[in-house]
């Protein structure tokens, strides 16, 4: 299995998959930590990555340009964790905080409307 990057370079990999948190995990034994860091910090290179196996396209990943971590596994396997730009856990948390604040403001407004309506009913 190999990944062909946006700049037409290639990397032999063991696996590439989307994890539950939306990140892309790529596992390989074909490069050193320094080489992986250099490859995956290049936003142009990682703009589009195509995974192929036996000359068939398995998956295409676009916009996973935010290198989050390099992970060492047993057996010399190295993992690369990438997020789409503006979709890191921190970005998602900030968006949820903003949405929560908006919902609280709407809830306060709704409570005020309900109180006002109940006053009209009991008059």
Secondary structure, 3 states (H helix, E strand, C coil): CEEECCCCCEEECCEEEECCCCCEEEEECCCCHHHHHHHHHCHHHHCEEEEEECCEEEEEEECCCEEEEEEECCCCCEEEEEECCCCCHHHHHHHHHHHHHHHHHHHHHHHHHHHHHHHHHCC
